[in-house]
Amino acid sequence: MNRPIKATNDSLNELFKDIDVVQIKSDGVYEDKALSDDVVLRIEDPSVIQTFKELIAIEKQQRDYQCMCLGDYAIELLKEGELKSIIGFHHGISIRYSGWTGDAELKYADELLTFFFALGLKEPLEKKKRDNDGARK
């Protein structure tokens, strides 16, 4: 059995090795399975997958923590139609992979949300704007 490791960009990049499809499903992840079958975004273009890989970079993990929810989305990484890894996406600011000791904060969260919006997945950026507007009131 593999022991979890601290989240690093090297370990994240390893998950993307030979991946030819990134599929994002609504709801989060539980026991390495997407909670929903509802695909809200599918990325097949290698250059777009590369951009996604760059934008999902994480900050250096300072401490182990874990959000108490199961996440907003499940990010499935596929190779030739086979699921290789699944990453939970939390509140537009962090991700969770079961092979890590804790959640990891996104380094380019705003850019990633804008990227999703441009590809048609609008809800994460719209939710962040609503949350920010509510915080200002």
Secondary structure as UniProt FT lines:
FT   HELIX           9..15
FT   TURN            16..18
FT   STRAND          21..26
FT   STRAND          29..30
FT   TURN            31..32
FT   STRAND          33..34
FT   STRAND          39..43
FT   HELIX           46..55
FT   STRAND          73..79
FT   TURN            80..81
FT   STRAND          82..90
FT   TURN            91..93
FT   STRAND          94..96
FT   TURN            98..99
FT   STRAND          104..106
FT   TURN            107..108
FT   HELIX           109..118
FT   TURN            119..120
FT   HELIX           123..136
//
